[in-house]
Amino acid sequence: MAVNQKAVKVLNKVLEAGFTDEKAISAMTMDDILSMQGITVADIAIINDLQKSIKASKVISFLGGAADE
């Protein structure tokens, strides 16, 4: 399983914005996401997938590019 580099880059943006644990990332609102520096529409989609993966306890699968499983 290869690491999803785009997901890792977006996760770094999320961490730099101060959302440093699963609970905080899951609780992010659209306003929180839009207030982040340099966020793109593609990044928003990845953050949404990350939130879904956290709720499903599949973060490692998400980072490995297998979030659809």
C-alpha positions in Angstrom: 0.0 0.0 0.0 1.6 3.3 -1.1 1.2 6.4 1.0 -1.3 8.9 -0.4 1.0 12.0 -0.7 -1.9 14.4 -1.3 -3.6 13.2 1.9 -0.4 13.6 3.9 0.1 17.2 2.6 -3.5 18.1 3.5 -3.1 16.5 6.9 0.0 18.6 7.5 -2.1 21.7 6.7 -4.8 20.6 9.1 -2.2 20.0 11.8 -0.5 23.4 11.2 -3.9 25.0 11.5 -4.1 23.7 15.1 -6.4 20.6 14.6 -4.0 18.1 16.2 -6.1 15.1 17.2 -8.9 13.0 15.8 -11.6 14.7 17.9 -10.6 18.2 16.7 -10.4 17.1 13.1 -13.8 15.4 13.2 -15.3 18.5 14.8 -14.0 20.9 12.1 -16.7 23.0 10.5 -16.7 24.4 6.9 -15.8 27.8 8.4 -12.8 26.2 10.1 -11.7 24.6 6.8 -12.2 27.7 4.8 -10.2 29.8 7.2 -7.1 27.7 6.6 -4.3 29.3 4.5 -3.9 28.0 1.0 -6.9 25.6 1.0 -8.2 24.4 -2.3 -11.5 22.7 -3.3 -9.5 19.4 -3.7 -8.1 19.9 -0.2 -11.7 20.3 1.2 -12.7 17.0 -0.4 -9.7 15.3 1.1 -10.5 16.8 4.6 -14.0 15.5 4.2 -12.7 12.0 3.4 -10.3 12.3 6.3 -13.2 13.1 8.7 -15.2 10.1 7.4 -12.1 7.9 7.8 -11.6 9.1 11.4 -15.3 8.3 12.2 -14.9 4.9 10.7 -11.6 4.2 12.5 -9.8 3.8 9.1 -7.2 6.5 9.2 -4.3 4.2 8.1 -6.4 3.0 5.2 -7.1 6.6 4.2 -3.4 7.5 4.3 -2.6 4.4 2.3 -5.0 5.5 -0.4 -7.6 2.8 0.4 -10.3 5.1 1.9 -12.9 3.6 -0.4 -12.6 0.2 1.0 
